[in-house]
Amino acid sequence: MLDFVWNWITANEELTALLAGASVLMLVGSLGALPFAVRLLPADYFYAEERRASPLRRNSPALHVLVLAAKNLTGGVLLLGGLAMLVLPGQGLLTLLVATLLLDFPGKYHLERRIIGYPRVISTLNWLRSRTGAHPLRVPPDLQQGGEGEASASGSREQPGTGRDDQ
């Protein structure tokens, strides 16, 4: 298997270099865009049981369809690229994560709500929000998982993934 991959890479050096460059650009772009995207979320975003209707959908349905199509097309391309980067050079897992965030699929909001309940996830997101001057995300008590309870949702930590004793 490794011989096949190595032979493909050496036979397609230009394509491999292009994919590696695109991977670096996507990594830098996603790291730069992540704080901005997290800041745009309303602090009470995860309190609603169902996803809220987009103001763009109400005000300009045609533009909403175009934005949705562009977002899903970009997510699809990133999904294919991420799958390829699992065996080629690149940030395959990160690209798959970004693709999942862009794609719309049934149950996505409920999956987001479940993931946000993990203390490390909410503390990391709130740390990013605090660095951009945004209020912490609030998580309903029924979504909170782990033993940290309300403290994990308050954004009280200075850095993600550190315990209170580390500060």
Backbone as CSV, one residue per row, in Angstrom:
resi,resn,N_x,N_y,N_z,CA_x,CA_y,CA_z,C_x,C_y,C_z
1,MET,0.827,-1.200,0.000,0.000,0.000,0.000,0.869,1.261,0.000
2,LEU,1.884,1.269,0.855,2.756,2.441,0.912,3.531,2.616,-0.388
3,ASP,3.915,1.492,-1.003,4.609,1.590,-2.294,3.712,2.234,-3.345
4,PHE,2.442,1.868,-3.350,1.500,2.451,-4.298,1.386,3.959,-4.089
5,VAL,1.249,4.380,-2.822,1.125,5.810,-2.516,2.401,6.537,-2.924
6,TRP,3.555,5.988,-2.561,4.819,6.634,-2.904,4.997,6.730,-4.419
7,ASN,4.644,5.676,-5.124,4.743,5.696,-6.591,3.807,6.748,-7.185
8,TRP,2.610,6.875,-6.636,1.670,7.875,-7.136,2.210,9.280,-6.884
9,ILE,2.759,9.506,-5.694,3.306,10.827,-5.352,4.455,11.187,-6.281
10,THR,5.372,10.249,-6.509,6.512,10.552,-7.386,6.078,10.706,-8.838
11,ALA,5.030,10.012,-9.250,4.545,10.145,-10.628,3.740,11.432,-10.827
12,ASN,3.240,12.005,-9.749,2.400,13.209,-9.822,2.956,14.305,-8.918
13,GLU,4.237,14.620,-9.090,4.886,15.584,-8.200,4.228,16.967,-8.245
14,GLU,3.838,17.430,-9.436,3.221,18.753,-9.539,1.877,18.788,-8.829
15,LEU,1.076,17.750,-9.022,-0.221,17.679,-8.349,-0.040,17.562,-6.843
16,THR,0.941,16.786,-6.413,1.217,16.643,-4.984,1.632,17.978,-4.384
17,ALA,2.475,18.726,-5.082,2.893,20.042,-4.600,1.703,20.998,-4.541
18,LEU,0.844,20.942,-5.546,-0.355,21.777,-5.555,-1.272,21.433,-4.377
19,LEU,-1.476,20.139,-4.130,-2.313,19.722,-2.999,-1.694,20.128,-1.659
20,ALA,-0.377,20.011,-1.544,0.297,20.410,-0.306,0.161,21.916,-0.088
21,GLY,0.331,22.696,-1.155,0.163,24.148,-1.043,-1.254,24.531,-0.683
22,ALA,-2.238,23.868,-1.311,-3.641,24.132,-0.981,-3.928,23.758,0.459
23,SER,-3.323,22.702,0.938,-3.513,22.281,2.319,-2.989,23.330,3.299
24,VAL,-1.810,23.861,3.008,-1.244,24.901,3.874,-2.128,26.147,3.861
25,LEU,-2.591,26.535,2.677,-3.479,27.699,2.577,-4.777,27.480,3.350
26,MET,-5.348,26.280,3.242,-6.584,25.992,3.978,-6.340,25.991,5.482
27,LEU,-5.195,25.477,5.913,-4.873,25.475,7.339,-4.771,26.901,7.864
28,VAL,-3.998,27.726,7.181,-3.825,29.118,7.610,-5.153,29.874,7.543
29,GLY,-5.891,29.667,6.459,-7.182,30.334,6.308,-8.175,29.923,7.369
30,SER,-8.241,28.632,7.673,-9.194,28.180,8.687,-8.790,28.645,10.085
31,LEU,-7.501,28.674,10.367,-7.066,29.173,11.674,-7.347,30.669,11.818
32,GLY,-7.243,31.398,10.711,-7.545,32.829,10.752,-9.033,33.108,10.815
33,ALA,-9.838,32.277,10.154,-11.284,32.504,10.098,-12.017,31.978,11.330
34,LEU,-11.442,31.021,12.028,-12.129,30.402,13.158,-12.522,31.411,14.243
35,PRO,-11.616,32.250,14.738,-12.039,33.216,15.762,-13.137,34.154,15.271
36,PHE,-13.063,34.567,14.025,-14.080,35.440,13.453,-15.434,34.738,13.425
37,ALA,-15.444,33.483,12.978,-16.696,32.725,12.888,-17.286,32.464,14.265
38,VAL,-16.443,32.137,15.236,-16.927,31.871,16.595,-17.484,33.148,17.206
39,ARG,-16.883,34.286,16.903,-17.351,35.561,17.439,-18.736,35.926,16.901
40,LEU,-19.051,35.510,15.685,-20.331,35.848,15.067,-21.520,35.118,15.704
41,LEU,-21.267,34.019,16.389,-22.369,33.289,17.021,-22.967,34.107,18.154
42,PRO,-24.295,34.209,18.234,-24.910,34.877,19.386,-24.611,34.072,20.652
43,ALA,-24.493,34.745,21.781,-24.158,34.070,23.042,-25.185,33.000,23.403
44,ASP,-26.432,33.182,23.000,-27.477,32.203,23.337,-27.799,31.275,22.160
45,TYR,-26.905,31.116,21.228,-27.127,30.331,20.008,-27.585,28.905,20.313
46,PHE,-27.034,28.281,21.340,-27.319,26.878,21.619,-28.519,26.672,22.541
47,TYR,-29.188,27.738,22.951,-30.368,27.608,23.805,-31.602,27.176,23.029
48,ALA,-31.689,27.465,21.762,-32.869,27.102,20.971,-32.856,25.601,20.690
49,GLU,-34.015,24.964,20.810,-34.129,23.528,20.514,-33.939,23.252,19.024
50,GLU,-34.408,24.165,18.198,-34.286,24.032,16.745,-33.495,25.226,16.220
51,ARG,-32.843,25.029,15.092,-32.066,26.111,14.492,-32.982,27.281,14.141
52,ARG,-32.499,28.463,14.412,-33.268,29.673,14.094,-33.263,29.924,12.596
53,ALA,-34.332,30.519,12.119,-34.400,30.869,10.699,-33.418,31.997,10.413
54,SER,-32.747,31.902,9.304,-31.781,32.915,8.890,-32.500,34.196,8.493
55,PRO,-32.025,35.371,8.963,-32.617,36.629,8.508,-32.503,36.787,6.989
56,LEU,-31.438,36.257,6.418,-31.259,36.320,4.971,-32.370,35.542,4.258
57,ARG,-32.802,34.457,4.863,-33.870,33.650,4.272,-35.185,34.418,4.232
58,ARG,-35.435,35.175,5.300,-36.666,35.964,5.367,-36.596,37.190,4.465
59,ASN,-35.469,37.870,4.449,-35.346,39.144,3.740,-35.034,39.010,2.249
60,SER,-34.284,37.989,1.887,-33.886,37.823,0.492,-33.763,36.333,0.171
61,PRO,-34.873,35.672,-0.096,-34.835,34.222,-0.341,-33.911,33.820,-1.492
62,ALA,-33.847,34.598,-2.557,-32.997,34.248,-3.696,-31.515,34.289,-3.300
63,LEU,-31.122,35.327,-2.577,-29.740,35.429,-2.113,-29.428,34.305,-1.126
64,HIS,-30.393,33.971,-0.287,-30.211,32.870,0.662,-29.900,31.563,-0.073
65,VAL,-30.620,31.286,-1.149,-30.394,30.065,-1.925,-29.001,30.088,-2.544
66,LEU,-28.575,31.233,-3.054,-27.235,31.336,-3.650,-26.140,31.115,-2.600
67,VAL,-26.293,31.735,-1.441,-25.307,31.579,-0.369,-25.271,30.129,0.100
68,LEU,-26.439,29.535,0.275,-26.526,28.140,0.706,-25.872,27.207,-0.316
69,ALA,-26.116,27.455,-1.592,-25.511,26.629,-2.641,-23.989,26.787,-2.644
70,ALA,-23.500,28.023,-2.520,-22.051,28.261,-2.504,-21.407,27.603,-1.285
71,LYS,-22.072,27.715,-0.143,-21.551,27.124,1.088,-21.482,25.603,0.984
72,ASN,-22.532,24.984,0.452,-22.543,23.536,0.321,-21.580,23.053,-0.761
73,LEU,-21.439,23.808,-1.829,-20.476,23.453,-2.868,-19.052,23.506,-2.308
74,THR,-18.747,24.568,-1.575,-17.429,24.682,-0.944,-17.206,23.537,0.041
75,GLY,-18.231,23.240,0.843,-18.129,22.129,1.789,-17.909,20.801,1.091
76,GLY,-18.582,20.590,-0.032,-18.399,19.349,-0.792,-16.997,19.213,-1.343
77,VAL,-16.460,20.310,-1.884,-15.090,20.290,-2.407,-14.101,20.012,-1.272
78,LEU,-14.307,20.666,-0.129,-13.419,20.430,1.016,-13.551,19.001,1.535
79,LEU,-14.753,18.449,1.495,-14.952,17.063,1.922,-14.139,16.118,1.037
80,LEU,-14.225,16.308,-0.261,-13.443,15.465,-1.174,-11.943,15.676,-0.973
81,GLY,-11.543,16.943,-0.816,-10.129,17.230,-0.563,-9.648,16.644,0.749
82,GLY,-10.474,16.733,1.774,-10.105,16.173,3.074,-9.960,14.666,3.027
83,LEU,-10.866,14.011,2.307,-10.744,12.556,2.153,-9.464,12.195,1.417
84,ALA,-9.133,12.962,0.378,-7.894,12.708,-0.359,-6.676,12.950,0.524
85,MET,-6.746,13.983,1.362,-5.596,14.322,2.205,-5.391,13.333,3.354
86,LEU,-6.319,12.426,3.546,-6.089,11.382,4.542,-4.970,10.439,4.100
87,VAL,-4.772,10.319,2.789,-3.698,9.462,2.278,-2.615,10.268,1.569
88,LEU,-2.899,11.524,1.240,-1.922,12.405,0.610,-1.427,13.409,1.645
89,PRO,-0.372,14.149,1.336,0.089,15.169,2.284,-0.986,16.234,2.499
90,GLY,-1.181,16.617,3.738,-2.142,17.676,4.028,-2.872,17.462,5.337
91,GLN,-3.673,18.430,5.689,-4.445,18.432,6.930,-5.817,17.814,6.674
92,GLY,-5.858,16.515,6.454,-7.095,15.838,6.106,-8.194,15.975,7.140
93,LEU,-7.880,15.737,8.408,-8.907,15.794,9.451,-9.438,17.208,9.643
94,LEU,-8.545,18.182,9.632,-8.987,19.564,9.783,-9.864,19.981,8.607
95,THR,-9.482,19.569,7.414,-10.268,19.895,6.228,-11.636,19.223,6.292
96,LEU,-11.697,17.991,6.780,-12.983,17.309,6.945,-13.854,18.023,7.974
97,LEU,-13.240,18.521,9.041,-13.992,19.254,10.062,-14.590,20.535,9.476
98,VAL,-13.793,21.287,8.746,-14.281,22.518,8.126,-15.394,22.192,7.122
99,ALA,-15.229,21.114,6.358,-16.259,20.708,5.400,-17.569,20.392,6.121
100,THR,-17.480,19.693,7.234,-18.682,19.353,8.007,-19.372,20.608,8.525
101,LEU,-18.598,21.593,8.929,-19.192,22.841,9.408,-19.915,23.585,8.296
102,LEU,-19.403,23.488,7.068,-20.018,24.203,5.950,-21.239,23.489,5.379
103,LEU,-21.203,22.170,5.366,-22.289,21.406,4.753,-23.554,21.464,5.602
104,ASP,-24.700,21.461,4.939,-25.985,21.362,5.620,-26.497,19.945,5.456
105,PHE,-26.852,19.313,6.570,-27.409,17.968,6.516,-28.364,17.801,7.696
106,PRO,-29.318,16.888,7.574,-30.299,16.688,8.649,-29.611,16.289,9.958
107,GLY,-30.024,16.910,11.036,-29.475,16.595,12.349,-28.204,17.335,12.702
108,LYS,-27.740,18.229,11.830,-26.477,18.933,12.081,-26.562,19.806,13.339
109,TYR,-27.649,20.541,13.513,-27.780,21.429,14.679,-27.774,20.620,15.976
110,HIS,-28.446,19.483,15.979,-28.463,18.638,17.183,-27.070,18.074,17.467
111,LEU,-26.318,17.756,16.417,-24.942,17.312,16.595,-24.087,18.438,17.173
112,GLU,-24.254,19.661,16.659,-23.522,20.816,17.186,-23.839,21.016,18.669
113,ARG,-25.120,20.914,19.024,-25.528,21.102,20.423,-24.930,20.023,21.320
114,ARG,-24.835,18.820,20.809,-24.255,17.741,21.609,-22.752,17.972,21.820
115,ILE,-22.061,18.368,20.756,-20.617,18.605,20.842,-20.308,19.772,21.773
116,ILE,-21.128,20.817,21.733,-20.863,22.015,22.546,-20.992,21.722,24.036
117,GLY,-21.669,20.637,24.391,-21.831,20.281,25.793,-20.569,19.778,26.465
118,TYR,-19.561,19.413,25.692,-18.316,18.936,26.284,-17.531,20.110,26.864
119,PRO,-17.091,20.007,28.108,-16.406,21.130,28.771,-15.208,21.685,27.997
120,ARG,-14.408,20.833,27.407,-13.232,21.336,26.681,-13.628,22.116,25.438
121,VAL,-14.691,21.703,24.793,-15.135,22.398,23.579,-15.639,23.789,23.940
122,ILE,-16.537,23.874,24.909,-17.105,25.183,25.272,-16.037,26.097,25.857
123,SER,-15.117,25.550,26.645,-14.075,26.415,27.213,-13.141,26.942,26.126
124,THR,-12.840,26.116,25.130,-11.995,26.566,24.022,-12.698,27.641,23.203
125,LEU,-13.972,27.411,22.883,-14.722,28.415,22.115,-14.854,29.716,22.896
126,ASN,-15.120,29.637,24.184,-15.245,30.850,24.982,-13.905,31.553,25.161
127,TRP,-12.818,30.807,25.165,-11.496,31.417,25.206,-11.265,32.215,23.924
128,LEU,-11.618,31.617,22.771,-11.505,32.338,21.496,-12.385,33.588,21.508
129,ARG,-13.612,33.465,22.005,-14.530,34.606,22.051,-13.980,35.711,22.957
130,SER,-13.381,35.334,24.088,-12.844,36.350,25.001,-11.694,37.120,24.348
131,ARG,-10.942,36.457,23.493,-9.831,37.118,22.805,-10.316,38.089,21.741
132,THR,-11.571,37.924,21.290,-12.133,38.839,20.298,-13.099,39.829,20.931
133,GLY,-13.255,39.777,22.256,-14.116,40.720,22.952,-15.592,40.342,22.964
134,ALA,-15.931,39.128,22.592,-17.330,38.690,22.584,-17.707,38.085,23.932
135,HIS,-18.996,38.139,24.252,-19.491,37.510,25.471,-19.399,35.992,25.331
136,PRO,-19.234,35.267,26.456,-19.145,33.802,26.378,-20.436,33.173,25.852
137,LEU,-20.291,32.046,25.193,-21.458,31.274,24.780,-22.098,30.663,26.020
138,ARG,-23.414,30.678,26.058,-24.132,30.054,27.172,-24.667,28.707,26.703
139,VAL,-24.514,27.713,27.553,-24.963,26.370,27.230,-26.037,25.963,28.230
140,PRO,-27.197,25.494,27.756,-28.236,25.045,28.670,-27.729,23.910,29.560
141,PRO,-28.171,23.864,30.816,-27.700,22.815,31.730,-27.936,21.395,31.202
142,ASP,-29.005,21.182,30.432,-29.275,19.831,29.933,-28.270,19.379,28.870
143,LEU,-27.489,20.300,28.314,-26.474,19.925,27.316,-25.105,19.703,27.927
144,GLN,-24.890,20.200,29.143,-23.563,20.143,29.747,-23.210,18.713,30.109
145,GLN,-22.001,18.319,29.723,-21.505,16.984,30.003,-20.244,17.110,30.829
146,GLY,-19.884,16.076,31.516,-18.669,16.102,32.318,-18.947,16.684,33.688
147,GLY,-17.902,16.849,34.480,-18.067,17.259,35.862,-17.873,18.735,36.127
148,GLU,-17.717,19.555,35.081,-17.389,20.947,35.343,-18.611,21.841,35.378
149,GLY,-19.753,21.345,34.952,-21.011,22.076,35.081,-20.988,23.471,34.511
150,GLU,-21.558,24.422,35.260,-21.751,25.786,34.773,-20.432,26.512,34.536
151,ALA,-19.375,26.134,35.280,-18.089,26.828,35.103,-17.562,26.636,33.689
152,SER,-17.827,25.480,33.087,-17.308,25.239,31.743,-18.011,26.093,30.711
153,ALA,-19.236,26.486,30.991,-19.974,27.279,30.024,-19.791,28.771,30.232
154,SER,-19.167,29.162,31.318,-19.056,30.587,31.607,-17.875,31.242,30.930
155,GLY,-16.943,30.433,30.445,-15.779,31.012,29.781,-14.779,31.582,30.758
156,SER,-14.737,31.029,31.997,-13.906,31.607,33.033,-12.437,31.230,32.911
157,ARG,-12.097,30.308,32.072,-10.703,29.889,31.949,-9.926,30.857,31.084
158,GLU,-8.639,30.932,31.374,-7.774,31.794,30.583,-7.341,31.115,29.292
159,GLN,-7.079,29.785,29.365,-6.625,29.071,28.185,-7.405,27.773,28.072
160,PRO,-7.608,27.297,26.859,-8.357,26.056,26.687,-7.568,24.856,27.176
161,GLY,-8.307,23.893,27.760,-7.703,22.624,28.115,-6.882,22.651,29.371
162,THR,-6.882,23.736,30.126,-6.129,23.779,31.368,-7.089,23.713,32.527
163,GLY,-6.663,23.067,33.587,-7.490,22.987,34.788,-7.358,24.238,35.617
164,ARG,-8.226,24.378,36.598,-8.188,25.564,37.469,-6.890,25.612,38.267
165,ASP,-6.343,24.436,38.614,-5.127,24.409,39.408,-3.899,24.842,38.609
166,ASP,-4.013,24.836,37.287,-2.868,25.196,36.436,-2.667,26.713,36.357
167,GLN,-3.620,27.482,36.831,-3.552,28.940,36.640,-2.892,29.619,37.822
